């Protein structure tokens, strides 16, 4: 662990809290938005704890997760589209609460919270299984194919988990309209997966054999 990495992680985490807080509570017009606080809690508390664990046990993984600048133009577009989806979705959730458009029952938000936290646990398991994961598409020095655990079920378990995470977010916030916005994510991530697999086939030894062994990219028996 280095001081520079620690400062970088804290600054990025703080910036994330502030930005999401603004996007959720400003449109809501109040801080008395319970679902907003619930969402902030289940998103950032586990994230903070996971960051501490990575900083102590695997700072290289933390560093790679903090590096979010894509080098490929088409993948950079995917990242930007995802960011736009988050901005629109969070703002609509806040406005939905303020004007009471289509507020979901609290039971739906509670169930979505359970799904979100379960997905977070799966996300942690994916990080444990594959220490080469980064936020950008690349093949790292010494990287090998991982085909055990969740990687024995689908080829991209991290993206499968983010599907659960992201689709549960608007439900935690109690917004049906926001959920409709987040339905763009499966289409966005499918483009990213196709681009990533092209790179892995070309640069990661054994990946073609892995594709033959594990048939499904994202969802078992579907795709």
Sine and cosine of phi, psi and omega as CSV:
sin_phi,cos_phi,sin_psi,cos_psi,sin_omega,cos_omega
0.00,0.00,0.69,-0.72,0.05,-1.00
-0.88,-0.48,0.38,-0.93,0.03,-1.00
-0.88,0.47,-0.64,0.77,0.00,-1.00
-0.87,0.49,-0.70,0.72,0.01,-1.00
-0.91,0.42,-0.65,0.76,0.01,-1.00
-0.87,0.49,-0.74,0.67,-0.01,-1.00
-0.90,0.44,-0.67,0.74,0.01,-1.00
-0.87,0.49,-0.69,0.72,-0.02,-1.00
-0.92,0.40,-0.70,0.71,-0.02,-1.00
-0.90,0.43,-0.68,0.73,-0.01,-1.00
-0.90,0.43,-0.67,0.74,-0.02,-1.00
-0.93,0.38,-0.63,0.77,0.02,-1.00
-0.90,0.43,-0.73,0.68,0.00,-1.00
-0.88,0.48,-0.68,0.73,0.03,-1.00
-0.87,0.48,-0.66,0.75,0.03,-1.00
-0.89,0.47,-0.70,0.72,0.02,-1.00
-0.87,0.50,-0.73,0.68,-0.04,-1.00
-0.90,0.43,-0.73,0.69,-0.05,-1.00
-0.90,0.43,-0.72,0.69,0.00,-1.00
-0.91,0.42,-0.64,0.77,0.04,-1.00
-0.85,0.52,-0.69,0.73,0.02,-1.00
-0.90,0.43,-0.71,0.70,-0.05,-1.00
-0.91,0.42,-0.50,0.86,-0.03,-1.00
-1.00,0.02,-0.76,0.65,-0.17,-0.99
-1.00,0.06,-0.50,0.86,0.01,-1.00
-0.90,0.45,-0.76,0.64,0.06,-1.00
-0.89,0.46,-0.52,0.85,0.01,-1.00
-0.93,0.37,-0.38,0.92,0.04,-1.00
0.96,0.27,0.20,0.98,-0.02,-1.00
-0.28,-0.96,0.41,-0.91,0.13,-0.99
-1.00,-0.01,-0.07,1.00,-0.01,-1.00
-1.00,0.06,0.66,0.75,-0.01,-1.00
-0.96,-0.27,1.00,-0.03,-0.12,-0.99
-0.84,0.54,-0.72,0.70,-0.03,-1.00
-0.89,0.45,-0.50,0.87,0.07,-1.00
-0.90,0.43,-0.70,0.71,0.04,-1.00
-0.92,0.39,-0.62,0.79,0.05,-1.00
-0.87,0.50,-0.72,0.69,0.01,-1.00
-0.89,0.46,-0.72,0.69,0.01,-1.00
-0.86,0.52,-0.63,0.78,-0.02,-1.00
-0.92,0.39,-0.76,0.66,-0.06,-1.00
-0.96,0.27,-0.33,0.94,0.04,-1.00
-0.99,0.13,-0.77,0.64,-0.21,-0.98
-1.00,-0.05,-0.47,0.88,0.03,-1.00
-0.91,0.41,-0.78,0.62,0.08,-1.00
-0.88,0.48,-0.58,0.81,0.01,-1.00
-0.89,0.46,-0.68,0.73,0.01,-1.00
-0.90,0.44,-0.71,0.71,0.00,-1.00
-0.90,0.43,-0.66,0.75,0.03,-1.00
-0.89,0.45,-0.62,0.79,0.04,-1.00
-0.89,0.46,-0.66,0.75,0.04,-1.00
-0.89,0.45,-0.67,0.74,0.00,-1.00
-0.90,0.44,-0.72,0.69,0.00,-1.00
-0.90,0.43,-0.61,0.79,-0.01,-1.00
-0.90,0.43,-0.58,0.82,-0.02,-1.00
-0.99,0.13,-0.63,0.77,-0.14,-0.99
-0.98,-0.18,-0.55,0.83,-0.08,-1.00
-0.51,-0.86,0.96,0.29,-0.02,-1.00
-0.88,0.48,-0.46,0.89,0.03,-1.00
-0.91,0.42,-0.64,0.77,0.04,-1.00
-0.91,0.41,-0.67,0.74,0.04,-1.00
-0.87,0.49,-0.68,0.73,0.00,-1.00
-0.88,0.47,-0.67,0.74,0.00,-1.00
-0.92,0.38,-0.54,0.84,0.02,-1.00
-0.95,0.30,-0.44,0.90,0.01,-1.00
-0.98,0.18,-0.35,0.94,-0.02,-1.00
-0.99,0.11,0.97,-0.24,-0.10,-0.99
-0.92,-0.38,0.22,0.98,-0.04,-1.00
-1.00,0.01,0.92,-0.39,0.01,-1.00
-0.98,0.21,0.63,-0.77,0.01,-1.00
-1.00,-0.07,-0.35,0.94,-0.01,-1.00
-1.00,-0.07,0.72,-0.69,-0.11,-0.99
-0.88,0.48,-0.71,0.70,-0.05,-1.00
-0.92,0.39,-0.55,0.83,0.03,-1.00
-0.97,0.25,-0.51,0.86,0.09,-1.00
-0.89,0.45,-0.60,0.80,0.06,-1.00
-0.90,0.44,-0.65,0.76,0.03,-1.00
-0.87,0.50,-0.70,0.71,0.02,-1.00
-0.88,0.48,-0.68,0.74,-0.01,-1.00
-0.92,0.39,-0.63,0.77,0.05,-1.00
-0.90,0.44,-0.64,0.77,0.05,-1.00
-0.89,0.45,-0.69,0.72,0.03,-1.00
-0.88,0.48,-0.66,0.75,0.03,-1.00
-0.90,0.44,-0.64,0.77,0.03,-1.00
-0.87,0.49,-0.70,0.71,0.01,-1.00
-0.89,0.46,-0.73,0.69,-0.03,-1.00
-0.86,0.51,-0.78,0.63,-0.02,-1.00
-0.90,0.45,-0.70,0.72,-0.04,-1.00
-0.89,0.46,-0.71,0.71,-0.01,-1.00
-0.93,0.38,-0.67,0.75,0.01,-1.00
-0.89,0.45,-0.69,0.72,0.02,-1.00
-0.90,0.44,-0.61,0.79,0.03,-1.00
-0.88,0.48,-0.68,0.73,0.03,-1.00
-0.90,0.43,-0.70,0.72,0.03,-1.00
-0.91,0.41,-0.59,0.80,0.03,-1.00
-0.86,0.50,-0.66,0.75,0.03,-1.00
-0.93,0.37,-0.68,0.73,-0.05,-1.00
-0.89,0.46,-0.69,0.72,-0.11,-0.99
-0.98,-0.21,-0.04,1.00,0.07,-1.00
0.89,0.46,0.65,0.76,-0.07,-1.00
-0.92,0.39,-0.93,0.36,0.00,-1.00
-0.67,-0.74,0.94,0.34,-0.03,-1.00
-0.98,0.20,0.82,-0.57,-0.03,-1.00
-0.98,0.22,0.44,-0.90,0.06,-1.00
-0.86,0.51,0.51,-0.86,-0.03,-1.00
-0.89,0.46,-0.45,0.89,0.04,-1.00
-0.87,0.49,-0.64,0.77,0.03,-1.00
-0.89,0.46,-0.67,0.74,0.00,-1.00
-0.91,0.42,-0.61,0.79,0.01,-1.00
-0.92,0.39,-0.71,0.70,0.04,-1.00
-0.88,0.48,-0.68,0.73,0.01,-1.00
-0.90,0.44,-0.57,0.82,0.05,-1.00
-0.89,0.45,-0.68,0.73,0.03,-1.00
-0.89,0.46,-0.69,0.72,0.03,-1.00
-0.88,0.47,-0.68,0.73,-0.01,-1.00
-0.88,0.48,-0.73,0.68,-0.02,-1.00
-0.92,0.39,-0.60,0.80,0.07,-1.00
-0.89,0.46,-0.67,0.75,0.02,-1.00
-0.90,0.43,-0.57,0.82,0.05,-1.00
-0.89,0.46,-0.63,0.77,0.04,-1.00
-0.90,0.43,-0.67,0.74,0.05,-1.00
-0.89,0.45,-0.62,0.79,0.02,-1.00
-0.88,0.48,-0.69,0.73,0.03,-1.00
-0.89,0.46,-0.61,0.79,0.01,-1.00
-0.92,0.40,-0.64,0.77,0.04,-1.00
-0.88,0.47,-0.68,0.73,0.03,-1.00
-0.90,0.44,-0.58,0.81,0.02,-1.00
-0.93,0.37,-0.63,0.78,-0.05,-1.00
-0.96,0.29,-0.57,0.82,-0.09,-1.00
-0.78,-0.62,0.99,-0.13,-0.03,-1.00
-0.98,0.19,-0.01,1.00,0.02,-1.00
-1.00,-0.03,0.00,1.00,-0.05,-1.00
-0.90,0.44,0.74,-0.68,0.12,-0.99
-0.72,-0.69,0.14,-0.99,-0.02,-1.00
-1.00,0.07,-0.11,0.99,0.07,-1.00
-0.91,-0.42,0.40,-0.91,0.01,-1.00
-0.99,0.15,0.91,-0.42,-0.01,-1.00
-0.28,-0.96,0.33,-0.95,0.13,-0.99
-0.94,-0.35,0.85,-0.53,-0.09,-1.00
-1.00,-0.01,0.32,-0.95,0.04,-1.00
-0.87,0.49,0.77,-0.64,0.04,-1.00
0.98,0.17,0.07,1.00,-0.05,-1.00
-0.93,0.36,0.65,-0.76,0.04,-1.00
-0.80,-0.59,0.27,-0.96,0.02,-1.00
-0.96,0.27,0.74,-0.67,0.09,-1.00
-0.98,-0.22,0.84,-0.54,-0.05,-1.00
-0.78,-0.62,0.26,0.97,-0.01,-1.00
-0.95,-0.30,0.16,-0.99,0.05,-1.00
0.88,0.47,-0.72,-0.69,0.00,-1.00
-0.90,0.44,-0.44,0.90,0.03,-1.00
-0.95,0.31,-0.20,0.98,0.09,-1.00
-1.00,0.05,-0.11,0.99,0.00,-1.00
-0.98,-0.21,-0.77,0.63,0.08,-1.00
-0.71,-0.71,0.39,-0.92,-0.08,-1.00
-0.98,0.21,-0.35,0.94,-0.04,-1.00
-0.76,-0.65,0.92,0.40,-0.04,-1.00
-0.89,0.46,-0.49,0.87,0.02,-1.00
-0.88,0.47,-0.70,0.72,0.01,-1.00
-0.94,0.34,-0.56,0.83,0.06,-1.00
-0.88,0.47,-0.64,0.76,0.02,-1.00
-0.93,0.37,-0.67,0.74,0.01,-1.00
-0.90,0.43,-0.44,0.90,0.08,-1.00
-0.88,0.48,-0.71,0.70,0.07,-1.00
-0.90,0.43,-0.71,0.70,-0.03,-1.00
-0.87,0.50,-0.79,0.61,-0.14,-0.99
-0.95,0.31,-0.59,0.81,0.00,-1.00
-0.96,0.27,-0.36,0.93,0.06,-1.00
-0.99,0.10,-0.37,0.93,-0.04,-1.00
-0.82,0.58,-0.81,0.58,-0.04,-1.00
-0.90,0.43,-0.45,0.89,0.03,-1.00
-0.95,0.30,-0.61,0.80,0.11,-0.99
-0.87,0.49,-0.64,0.77,0.01,-1.00
-0.97,0.25,-0.11,0.99,0.09,-1.00
0.98,0.21,0.41,0.91,-0.11,-0.99
-0.86,-0.51,0.92,-0.40,0.07,-1.00
-0.94,0.35,-0.64,0.77,0.00,-1.00
-0.89,0.46,-0.65,0.76,0.04,-1.00
-0.90,0.43,-0.61,0.80,0.04,-1.00
-0.86,0.50,-0.64,0.77,0.02,-1.00
-0.89,0.46,-0.58,0.81,0.06,-1.00
-0.91,0.42,-0.68,0.74,-0.06,-1.00
-0.95,0.31,-0.21,0.98,0.08,-1.00
-0.92,0.39,-0.17,0.99,0.09,-1.00
-0.95,0.31,-0.35,0.94,-0.12,-0.99
-0.87,0.49,-0.71,0.71,0.02,-1.00
-0.82,0.57,-0.59,0.81,0.01,-1.00
-0.96,0.29,-0.61,0.79,0.03,-1.00
-0.91,0.43,-0.72,0.69,-0.09,-1.00
-0.95,0.30,-0.46,0.89,0.03,-1.00
-0.90,0.43,-0.60,0.80,0.05,-1.00
-0.91,0.42,-0.66,0.75,0.01,-1.00
-0.90,0.44,-0.67,0.74,-0.03,-1.00
-0.89,0.45,-0.69,0.72,0.00,-1.00
-0.88,0.48,-0.67,0.74,0.03,-1.00
-0.92,0.38,-0.63,0.78,-0.01,-1.00
-0.91,0.40,-0.64,0.76,-0.04,-1.00
-0.92,0.39,-0.55,0.84,0.07,-1.00
-0.88,0.48,-0.69,0.72,0.00,-1.00
-0.92,0.39,-0.68,0.73,-0.03,-1.00
-0.91,0.41,-0.63,0.78,0.05,-1.00
-0.88,0.47,-0.60,0.80,-0.07,-1.00
-0.98,0.17,-0.53,0.85,-0.20,-0.98
-0.87,-0.49,-0.27,0.96,-0.05,-1.00
-0.95,-0.30,0.91,-0.41,-0.02,-1.00
-0.88,0.47,0.74,-0.67,0.05,-1.00
1.00,-0.01,-0.05,1.00,-0.08,-1.00
-0.95,0.32,-0.56,0.83,0.04,-1.00
-0.89,0.46,-0.66,0.75,0.04,-1.00
-0.91,0.42,-0.61,0.80,0.03,-1.00
-0.90,0.44,-0.64,0.77,0.03,-1.00
-0.89,0.46,-0.60,0.80,0.01,-1.00
-0.94,0.34,-0.51,0.86,-0.03,-1.00
-0.98,0.18,-0.72,0.69,-0.01,-1.00
-0.96,-0.29,0.95,-0.32,-0.20,-0.98
-0.97,0.24,-0.53,0.85,-0.19,-0.98
-0.98,-0.21,0.66,-0.75,-0.02,-1.00
-0.98,0.20,-0.78,0.62,-0.22,-0.97
-0.83,-0.56,-0.73,0.69,-0.06,-1.00
-0.82,-0.58,0.83,-0.56,0.00,-1.00
-0.84,0.54,0.72,-0.70,0.06,-1.00
0.94,0.35,0.06,1.00,-0.01,-1.00
-0.87,-0.48,-0.85,0.53,-0.05,-1.00
-0.42,-0.91,0.00,0.00,0.00,0.00
